[in-house]
Amino acid sequence: MAFGLGIILIVLFALVASSVRIMREYERGVVFQLGRFWAVKGPGLMLLIPVIQQMVKVDLRTIVLDVPTQDVISRDNVSVKVNAVVYFRVVEPDKAIIQVANFFEATSQLAQTTLRAVLGKHELDDMLAERERLNLDIQQVLDAQTDAWGIKVSNVEIKHVDLDESMVRAIARQAEAERERRAKVIHAEGELQASEKLMQAAHVLARQNGAMQLRYMQTLSNIAGDKTTTIVFPLPIELLTGMAELADRETRRAD
């Protein structure tokens, strides 16, 4: 009799222990009663009716999902390997348990297909230079599709975009050609500005009769200071004419 009573007490204690649940602050319990959804409980202490009620625990913390490397063909037919990381969390535990069999695996597979689909609509230059915009596009598509599962995708970050060696060399040649083009444009703009300034200087010198002669004299003075043994400098006819007229006036005064 005492042995049977002990067994009954042990069974009752086991049932009571199995009915007690303690949920942490970041956990929720999806409770089913006779197979039907009943309520979402937690955090804190929970009491379940043995056999009648069952509970599935759900973690509400942000989950970091590493998306495996995907082969993506861009819109300009360039094959690249891209991987990313997705940050998501469960905001509606009942949907995460009822609407999808395994929300983590479902989100992982959806992230892979979405990554290929979104990046395939863009060219290679966009993948390399517009990552923030592409991250936002992928995040919005994922968030819209996982909303029915009670999941919120908060952020998506593209980690690496790997190219073939041939494509890397082609991009390097393209960048070098672009730098040469800019250098030539800058040089041409400098030549244009210099020619405009020279033209302005020529107009200023042309306004005064003796301005050009003074400029020649100044240039001769500058050359004379250099260590040059022979100087060949063309003189304009106007300068020689002016000097001849000056010499004639001096001769007449002497007479």
Secondary structure, 3 states (H helix, E strand, C coil): CHHHHHHHHHHHHHHHHHHEEEECCCEEEEEEECCEEEEEECCEEEECCCCCEEEEEEECCCEEEEEEEEEEECCCCCEEEEEEEEEEEECCHHHHHHCCCCHHHHHHHHHHHHHHHHHCCCCHHHHHHCHHHHHHHHHHHHHHHHHHHCEEEEEEEEEEEECCHHHHHHHHHHHHHHHHHHHHHHHHHHHHHHHHHHHHHHHHHHHCCCHHHHHHHHHHHHHHCCCCCCCCCCCCHHHHHHHHHHHHHHHHHHC
